[in-house]
Structures are given as structure tokens and as C-alpha cells.
Amino acid sequence: MRILTLPAVLAGVVAVSGSDEPSATDMRSAVQATLTAQVQSVLDYVAETGGEEALARVRAARTDAFDVRSLTKLDCTTSADKPGHLCEFAIRVEVVTGELQATMRGRFLAGPRGLVFVNEDRDGA
């Protein structure tokens, strides 16, 4: 009986320890929130430097619009030197000119309002 109990306990520990890894759904929400904040930052800059007319042109051209069509989680690992999980994922984003597809790497960590995404490819962090 003890021989069967140890593998069951070990399997439970492995399952629990991996449970804090972000799900693909949570990752998608975090990436979308980051993209939304970045687009808003650009819109704020356009409004500040070009005024309402420039902002209206951006919105009329729909260059501020995007839709995350899919995000597929490929791999996630924890790291000893930084918080969160370093994850690789494939993403498809629809923009006014068509669809963008990429495989990316980023860090996902708990923030005050949920999961936060930090683009490791861009920041080099």
C-alpha cells in the first residue's frame, strides 16, 4: 500500500506546484490588456502632438483597431532570477491591413489587477 501512496502523493505535488502557471486564456487577456494600453499611449501622444484632428484621422483610418484572434500557449517555465513565468506563445492579431502572426516570448506575472504581460523579445529583459 505504501508503494502506491508515494507515487500518488508525488503526482499531487507536481500537479499543485504547476497550478500557478498561467492558462492560455489568462495569457491572452494579459497580452490584450498590454496591447490596449500601448495603443492608448500612442493615441494620447497623437492627440498631444497633433491635436484632435490628427486623432480623428487615426481613428477614421482604423489604425488604432486590433483584435487578438488567437493565442496558443507553447511553453512556460519559471525562473529563479525574475518573478512570474517565461512563456512562449503563438499569436494572431487582426489589424486594419490584415492579419499579423508571430511566435513570441514574454513574462507573465501577477499584478494588482490580474496577470501582467511583459514582452521579453522587445525589452530584452
C-alpha positions as CSV (number, residue, x, y, z in Angstrom):
1,M,0.0,0.0,0.0
2,R,2.8,2.4,0.8
3,I,4.3,1.9,-2.6
4,L,1.1,3.1,-4.3
5,T,0.7,6.0,-1.9
6,L,4.1,7.7,-2.7
7,P,3.5,8.0,-6.5
8,A,0.0,9.4,-5.8
9,V,1.5,12.0,-3.4
10,L,4.2,12.9,-5.8
11,A,1.7,13.3,-8.7
12,G,-0.4,15.5,-6.5
13,V,2.6,17.7,-5.5
14,V,3.6,18.1,-9.2
15,A,0.0,19.0,-10.2
16,V,-0.3,21.5,-7.4
17,S,3.2,23.1,-8.0
18,G,2.4,23.6,-11.7
19,S,-1.0,25.0,-11.0
20,D,0.2,28.6,-10.8
21,E,1.3,28.5,-14.4
22,P,-0.8,30.9,-16.5
23,S,-3.5,29.4,-18.7
24,A,-3.7,30.3,-22.4
25,T,-6.9,32.3,-21.7
26,D,-5.2,34.3,-18.9
27,M,-2.2,34.9,-21.2
28,R,-4.5,36.1,-24.0
29,S,-6.2,38.6,-21.6
30,A,-2.9,39.9,-20.3
31,V,-1.5,40.4,-23.9
32,Q,-4.7,42.1,-25.0
33,A,-4.6,44.4,-22.0
34,T,-0.9,45.3,-22.8
35,L,-1.7,46.0,-26.4
36,T,-4.7,48.1,-25.4
37,A,-2.6,50.2,-23.1
38,Q,0.1,50.6,-25.7
39,V,-2.4,51.7,-28.4
40,Q,-3.9,54.2,-25.9
41,S,-0.5,55.6,-25.2
42,V,0.0,56.2,-28.9
43,L,-3.4,57.8,-29.2
44,D,-2.6,60.1,-26.3
45,Y,0.7,61.1,-28.0
46,V,-1.1,61.7,-31.3
47,A,-3.6,63.9,-29.5
48,E,-0.9,65.8,-27.6
49,T,1.3,66.4,-30.6
50,G,-1.2,66.6,-33.5
51,G,-4.4,67.6,-31.8
52,E,-7.9,66.3,-32.2
53,E,-7.7,66.5,-36.0
54,A,-4.8,64.0,-36.0
55,L,-6.5,61.8,-33.6
56,A,-9.7,61.8,-35.7
57,R,-7.6,60.8,-38.8
58,V,-6.1,57.8,-36.9
59,R,-9.5,56.7,-35.8
60,A,-11.0,57.2,-39.2
61,A,-8.3,55.1,-40.8
62,R,-8.9,52.5,-38.0
63,T,-5.1,52.1,-37.4
64,D,-5.9,52.0,-33.7
65,A,-8.1,48.9,-34.0
66,F,-6.9,45.4,-33.4
67,D,-8.4,42.0,-32.4
68,V,-6.5,39.2,-30.9
69,R,-7.8,36.3,-33.0
70,S,-5.9,33.5,-31.2
71,L,-3.2,32.8,-28.7
72,T,-1.7,29.4,-28.4
73,K,0.5,28.7,-25.4
74,L,3.6,26.7,-26.4
75,D,5.8,26.5,-23.3
76,C,6.1,28.1,-19.9
77,T,8.9,27.9,-17.3
78,T,9.6,29.6,-14.0
79,S,12.8,31.4,-13.4
80,A,14.9,31.9,-10.3
81,D,16.0,35.5,-11.1
82,K,12.7,37.1,-12.0
83,P,9.1,36.7,-10.9
84,G,6.4,35.0,-12.9
85,H,6.6,32.6,-15.8
86,L,8.6,33.0,-19.0
87,C,6.3,31.7,-21.7
88,E,6.5,31.2,-25.5
89,F,3.3,31.5,-27.5
90,A,1.9,31.9,-31.0
91,I,-0.4,34.8,-31.6
92,R,-2.7,36.0,-34.4
93,V,-3.8,39.6,-34.4
94,E,-6.2,41.2,-36.9
95,V,-5.4,44.8,-37.8
96,V,-6.8,47.1,-40.5
97,T,-4.2,45.9,-43.1
98,G,-4.7,42.2,-42.4
99,E,-3.6,39.6,-40.0
100,L,-0.3,39.6,-38.1
101,Q,1.1,36.3,-36.9
102,A,4.1,35.8,-34.6
103,T,5.7,33.5,-32.1
104,M,6.7,35.5,-29.1
105,R,8.3,35.1,-25.7
106,G,7.2,37.0,-22.7
107,R,7.0,37.1,-18.9
108,F,3.6,36.7,-17.2
109,L,3.4,37.7,-13.6
110,A,0.7,38.6,-11.1
111,G,-0.2,42.3,-10.9
112,P,-2.6,44.3,-8.8
113,R,-5.4,43.8,-11.4
114,G,-4.6,40.3,-12.6
115,L,-2.0,38.8,-14.9
116,V,0.5,41.2,-16.5
117,F,2.5,40.6,-19.7
118,V,6.0,41.9,-20.3
119,N,7.3,41.4,-23.8
120,E,10.7,39.7,-23.4
121,D,11.5,39.9,-27.1
122,R,11.1,43.7,-27.2
123,D,12.5,44.6,-23.8
124,G,15.4,42.1,-23.8
125,A,14.7,41.7,-20.0
